[in-house]
Amino acid sequence: MSDIKKLNHDEKVFLAGCIKYMITVDGKIQDEELTEIPDLFPNVPFDDFESCLNEFELKVKDMDDLWDMAEEIKFETPRDIILRCLYDVALLDGMPAKEEMKFFKELSRVWKDKELL
């Protein structure tokens, strides 16, 4: 996940929100435990995770907002970095949860479909 430093600010904001979503979607982690997220990735240069997540939460009120934000990421390289990071998050507990993979696949599909247009 060291490629995070290649993302611009808006892409990092989106990634922070997606990481939170991936970690909480299965209901196993509570919001209070989100403060530990940066500790999960000690070698990742995502020093501004908390501020990016706060900004995401101010902008994104529902899943429609999340998908709109995803569509604003137009280039393949940041999309690939984000998808790799999210896949790594899904593997944190060993086997990805069904809900995590559903979101991951949907994001992959949305970006792939947009490339075809």
C-alpha positions in Angstrom: 0.0 0.0 0.0 3.0 2.3 -0.2 1.6 3.7 -3.5 -0.8 5.9 -1.5 1.7 8.7 -1.7 1.0 8.7 -5.5 -2.6 9.7 -4.9 -3.8 13.3 -4.9 -5.8 14.7 -2.0 -9.2 13.9 -3.4 -8.2 10.4 -4.2 -6.9 9.9 -0.6 -10.2 11.2 0.7 -12.1 8.7 -1.3 -9.7 5.9 -0.2 -10.1 6.8 3.4 -13.9 6.6 3.2 -13.7 3.3 1.3 -11.3 1.8 3.9 -13.8 2.8 6.6 -16.7 1.3 4.6 -14.8 -2.0 3.9 -13.8 -2.4 7.6 -17.3 -1.6 9.0 -19.6 -3.1 6.3 -19.7 -6.6 7.9 -20.7 -5.1 11.3 -17.7 -6.6 13.2 -16.0 -3.3 13.9 -17.6 -0.4 15.7 -17.0 3.3 14.9 -14.9 3.7 18.0 -12.4 1.1 16.7 -11.8 3.2 13.6 -9.2 5.2 15.4 -7.0 2.1 15.2 -7.1 2.0 11.4 -3.8 3.9 10.9 -2.2 1.3 13.2 -3.2 -1.5 10.9 -0.9 -0.1 8.2 2.2 1.1 10.1 4.4 1.2 6.9 1.9 3.1 4.8 2.4 6.8 4.2 -1.2 7.8 5.0 -0.4 10.2 7.8 -3.5 12.3 7.1 -5.9 9.4 7.3 -8.1 10.9 10.0 -8.4 14.3 8.2 -9.2 12.6 4.9 -11.8 10.4 6.6 -13.4 13.5 8.2 -13.5 15.3 4.9 -15.0 12.2 3.2 -17.7 12.0 5.9 -18.6 15.7 5.4 -19.0 15.2 1.6 -20.5 11.7 1.5 -23.9 11.3 3.1 -25.1 8.2 1.3 -24.0 5.5 -1.2 -25.1 7.7 -4.1 -22.6 10.3 -3.0 -19.9 7.6 -2.7 -20.5 6.4 -6.3 -20.5 10.0 -7.6 -17.2 10.5 -5.9 -15.9 7.3 -7.4 -16.8 8.5 -10.8 -14.7 11.7 -10.3 -11.6 9.5 -10.2 -10.9 9.3 -13.9 -7.4 7.8 -14.3 -6.4 4.2 -14.2 -3.4 4.5 -12.0 -5.2 5.9 -8.9 -8.0 3.5 -9.4 -5.6 0.6 -9.4 -3.9 1.9 -6.3 -7.2 2.3 -4.5 -8.4 -1.1 -5.5 -5.2 -2.8 -4.4 -5.4 -1.0 -1.0 -9.0 -2.0 -0.6 -8.2 -5.6 -1.5 -5.4 -5.6 1.2 -8.0 -4.3 3.7 -10.3 -7.1 2.7 -7.6 -9.6 3.5 -6.7 -8.3 6.9 -8.7 -11.0 8.6 -7.5 -13.7 6.2 -10.6 -14.4 4.3 -12.5 -11.4 2.9 -16.1 -11.0 4.1 -18.8 -11.4 1.5 -19.9 -7.7 2.0 -16.4 -6.5 1.5 -15.9 -8.3 -1.7 -19.4 -7.2 -3.0 -18.3 -3.6 -2.5 -14.9 -4.2 -4.0 -16.4 -5.9 -7.1 -19.0 -3.2 -7.5 -16.3 -0.5 -7.4 -14.2 -2.4 -9.9 -17.2 -2.8 -12.2 -18.2 0.9 -12.0 -14.7 2.0 -13.0 -14.5 -0.6 -15.7 -17.9 0.4 -17.2 -16.8 4.1 -17.1 -13.7 3.3 -19.2 -15.9 1.8 -21.9 -17.8 5.0 -22.4 
